[in-house]
Amino acid sequence: MPRWLTHLFHTSADRNVLVGKDGFLYYDLTINDYTRINQMSDENIDIVCQRLKAVQDEMEQAGIAFFFISPPSKVTIYPEYLPDRYPEPDSPSVMTRLYNAMG
């Protein structure tokens, strides 16, 4: 789709891309994370924590430092460019819940 159509209709040629304010583009899967749709269950958060801890223990036994790093998604850095129909969520994100569970 030509760029002018994207600006005119505020839509993307790719069904998986949302056009935000000032032409910001977001993958639709990150919107689900932002709006807290399809959140991981507490049980799944615990499973991830257990697996990360197991990897950490194995690495430390081998004398290797282990760091779990998750890059932020664009929507968590620039939420102000989302369309107004996406208000700021009032519940913690999966990454915040995971971080708290690892505490």
C-alpha positions in Angstrom: 0.0 0.0 0.0 1.4 3.4 -0.9 2.5 5.5 2.1 -0.1 8.2 1.3 -2.9 5.7 1.7 -1.5 4.7 5.1 -1.6 8.3 6.2 -5.0 9.0 4.6 -6.8 5.9 6.0 -4.6 5.4 9.2 -4.3 1.7 8.4 -1.5 -0.6 7.4 -1.2 -2.9 4.4 -0.1 -5.6 6.9 -3.0 -6.9 9.0 -0.5 -7.5 11.8 0.5 -3.8 12.1 -1.4 -1.1 13.8 -0.9 2.6 12.8 -0.6 4.8 15.8 -0.3 8.6 16.2 2.3 10.4 14.2 2.7 7.4 11.9 4.0 5.1 14.7 3.6 1.4 13.8 3.0 -1.3 16.3 2.8 -5.1 15.9 -0.7 -6.2 16.9 0.7 -8.9 19.3 2.4 -6.2 21.3 -0.9 -4.5 21.7 -2.3 -7.6 23.3 0.5 -7.4 25.8 -0.1 -3.8 26.5 -3.9 -4.2 27.0 -3.3 -7.3 29.1 -5.3 -9.5 26.7 -4.3 -13.2 26.8 -2.1 -12.8 29.9 0.0 -15.7 31.1 -1.6 -17.5 34.0 0.1 -17.4 37.4 0.9 -21.1 36.9 2.7 -20.4 33.6 4.6 -17.5 35.3 5.8 -20.0 38.0 6.9 -22.5 35.3 8.9 -19.9 33.5 10.5 -18.9 36.8 11.4 -22.5 37.6 13.0 -23.0 34.2 15.0 -19.8 34.4 16.2 -20.7 37.8 17.2 -24.2 36.6 19.2 -22.6 33.7 20.8 -20.1 36.1 21.8 -22.9 38.5 23.3 -25.0 35.7 25.3 -22.1 34.4 26.5 -21.1 37.8 27.7 -24.7 38.5 29.7 -24.4 35.2 31.2 -21.1 36.4 29.2 -19.1 33.9 27.2 -15.9 34.9 23.6 -16.1 33.8 21.6 -13.0 32.9 18.0 -13.1 31.7 17.3 -10.0 29.6 14.1 -9.2 27.9 14.1 -6.2 25.6 11.1 -3.9 25.9 8.5 -3.8 23.2 8.0 -0.5 21.3 4.5 -0.2 22.9 6.0 -0.1 26.4 8.4 2.6 25.4 6.1 4.7 23.3 2.5 4.1 24.6 1.6 7.8 24.1 1.6 7.2 20.3 -1.1 4.5 20.5 -4.5 5.4 19.2 -6.7 6.8 22.0 -8.8 3.6 22.0 -6.0 2.0 24.0 -6.1 3.5 27.5 -3.2 2.9 29.9 -3.7 -0.5 31.6 -4.3 -0.7 35.3 -2.8 -4.2 35.8 0.8 -5.3 35.8 2.4 -6.6 32.5 3.6 -10.2 32.1 7.2 -8.9 32.4 6.4 -7.1 35.7 4.7 -10.2 37.0 7.6 -12.4 36.0 10.1 -9.9 37.6 8.1 -9.9 40.8 7.9 -13.7 40.9 11.6 -14.0 40.4 12.3 -11.6 43.3 
